[in-house]
Each structure stands twice: as structure tokens, then as C-alpha cells.
Amino acid sequence: MAGNIWSYQDASGHRPGTELTGFRVEAIDGSVGTVDEHSDEAGASWLVVDTGGRIFGKHVLLPAGVISSVDFDATTLYVARTKREIKNAPEFDREKHIRDDEYHRELASYYGAPHT
């Protein structure tokens, strides 16, 4: 993937400053959950997605660079990954997210960004 995985792709149609919480998240092969929280920080943008379900659901952190498009009318984000890739992603860890750069490198690598 070209560019920074922590930045929205120009072609995604993302509008900086737009509230994305509550948007549905659609993977290549179907619905995967909803946006629980997000950040638009330049070069460090991300989404926390609730994959749903009390028993098997979890929260995962998605780098903004995996968003292929945003449909504001349908309040839906389209992700260039499969449901399986997202559901098998490491679970969101707020403490590591705040304090651990290695956590972000591991996530970027999981989603296919080059190692830095």
C-alpha cells in the first residue's frame, strides 16, 4: 500500500473533521461492525471498530489507510480488507495505543504496511 497507513487515502473521499462514530464498516466480503471511535490526526488517523456480538465480538484498531471509501449518505465506511482479516486482528488495547509505538508498528505490519 502506497503512502502512510495511518493516513486516509486521497481517493477515499474522507472529509477531515467529519464525525464517523456510528458508521457501519463494510469489508470486501461483507459487514464487519461499526465505528466506536476515531481520530483524524494528520499522519496518525485510526478507527476503533466494534465487531459486534457479546460473546465473539471485540474492538480492533484500524489504520485509516485501509479505508477505501466513505459513503456519507449511507453512513458506511468501506475497508480494503476481508472480514476475517479484521476479526483476526489484534484486539484494541487502549493502554498500548496510548503509550507503545511498537503496538502501532505491529498493527501497521498486520495490515500490510512496510516495516519501518
Secondary structure, DSSP 4 states (H G I P E B T S, - for coil): --S-TTS--GGG---TT---TT-EEEETTEEEEEEEEEE--TT--EEEEE---TTT--EEEEEGGGEEEEETTTTEEEESS-HHHHHTSPBP-HHHHHH-HHHHHHHHHHTTPPP-
